């Protein structure tokens, strides 16, 4: 506790300091801090994943500052609850590196807020509005593109290159077991690399993306009716809007679990797909191009395919990246994601029709 208090004092001075664990994040360690009654969030940044912490923090500062400027221009009064607010350390930096080489950051705690882990069509629509408005507010952010905190994070060509090297190497000796799934992945490779092709042709722009558009990365007021703000901004960086759209669909519009052992449970939840799309287009349509809107449904397939590839790559490599609960866990994840992809393929015409109809209504 004394160590935590010393770190807190690098950011905020005070007499009465309390620190307690907050949440169970997969990447960073988070703590709720009280300093003389004022509440903060203290985080230890995982610099094994985010290797350039100064650039990471500069990204977040640029994004949150621009959002706050937009909110002020709209006349929003409770801005402290509508955008994250980083707290600078005493030296003016928005992080502190301790004697052990660990990086820390602090931000104001957003009071009277809650997040959700489960989804419904009503909640999906509000979440779509939130991420659409997030992208819309950042569409004109000055200063050039953000730093890429995880290079090629949603680049399908890069993911496939890594996958093919894992197939070739067959490090864990598992290739024969999964050859059929490898063949299925290769059958779809050309279609899934279409966004990179469109970008090279100048038809698909890169925007400021969130890159982790899960429902639990949106804070709501305590009754769950009003969106407050989008959080968890570590992966905010350049990307295609269809990737952010698709990442929500992969996680939020799945009737089963990401690693469901009963593949009969896994399928696309069409009411959630429609609701999120409705909310997203309501707030994002104003800055999107026709090519971006036309490829939103492809984004759902793309991110599901990409995650199939990533899980299977790790299985072929001997489970070196993702935490696993059993020796077959990454294979089980791969099969569940592939089943969701197949469901999206079966419903692809309807998904595209839904996007077009909602585009004309919004």
Secondary structure, DSSP 4 states (H G I P E B T S, - for coil): -HHHHHHHHTT---S-EEEEE----SSSEEEEEEETTEEEEEEEE-TTTS--HHHHHHHHHHHHHHHHHHHHHTT-S-GGGTS--EE--TTS-S-EE-TTS-EEEEEE---SEE--SS--HHHHHHHHHHHHHHHHHHTT-SSSSPP-SSTTTT-HHHHHHHHHHHHHH-TTS-HHHHHHHHHHHHHTHHHHTHHHHHHHTTSS--EEE-S---GGGEEEETTS-SEEEE---TT-EEE-HHHHHHHHHHHHSBSS-TT-S-GGG--B-HHHHHHHHHHHHHHHTTT--HHHHHTHHHHHHHHHHHHHHHHHHHHHHTS-SS--SSTTHHHHHHHHHHHHHHHHHHTHHHHHHHHHHHHHH-
